[in-house]
Amino acid sequence: MIASFAKLTLIVISIIAIAAIYFYIVADKSHFEGSFFINLNKTLAVSGALCIIVSLSLSTIRKIGIKFNQSINFFIKHLGLIGFYIASLHILFSLMLLNSKNHPYLFDVDLQLNLGGQMTVLFGAISFGIFLLPAITSISAVKNGMSKEKWKSVQGLSYFGIASVSVHLLFISFERYAFAADNNIKFNFEPLVLTVIILIMLFLRIITIFLKKTKKEN
């Protein structure tokens, strides 16, 4: 168990370090995107998403029928949870940094959140609320007090959480693209790339579940 936690810690630290280095390299130091806290928040967002994506990918492969040893199953569970915890920090930082100076693409000329900004905040909050339930029921004491069917149904909410995250990222991508085009600055494509990856993994997961269910019925 100690060795598994050590490996998990190393994986998570590596993901965070790679994301931090990436955003430091690509950031425009002369623009608002070069702010340390803005890039820290981006690092948290991408790291949390990547942890969840890796967990979802491994879980999907397991659904296909490939057997994993206990250590991989350990990573599937805890990477998803750590992704949620990191994403929670991202939400906290986002609320602290949410203003027209740090995120001008989310605000209109009256310094009020534009429609895209409102939808970004809304679906970010919805995503957090949805993921909170599977996270709580993943605690051993809570899980042991639930029936297996009820626990699985609560865990299934994660699919809606992932879909909500995709919508959250799409609104960010749209507003950033419009802002970049209007102000002749670089478009940040990271949210769009993450959205595509998440949607592909979600689609594969749904197909896997459907095929497995069909196979059982036959």
Sequence and secondary structure as in RCSB ss.txt:
>XXXX:A:sequence
MIASFAKLTLIVISIIAIAAIYFYIVADKSHFEGSFFINLNKTLAVSGALCIIVSLSLSTIRKIGIKFNQSINFF
IKHLGLIGFYIASLHILFSLMLLNSKNHPYLFDVDLQLNLGGQMTVLFGAISFGIFLLPAITSISAVKNGMSKEK
WKSVQGLSYFGIASVSVHLLFISFERYAFAADNNIKFNFEPLVLTVIILIMLFLRIITIFLKKTKKEN
>XXXX:A:secstr
 HHHHHHHHHHHHHHHHHHHHHHHHHS TTSGGG HHHHHHHHHHHHHHHHHHHHHHHHHHHHHT    HHHHHH
HHHHHHHHHHHHHHHHHHHHHH STTT GGGB TTSSB HHHHHHHHHHHHHHHHHHHHHHHTSHHHHTTS HHH
HHHHHTHHHHHHHHHHHHHHHHHHHHHHHHHHHT     HHHHHHHHHHHHHHHHHHHHHHHHHHHH 
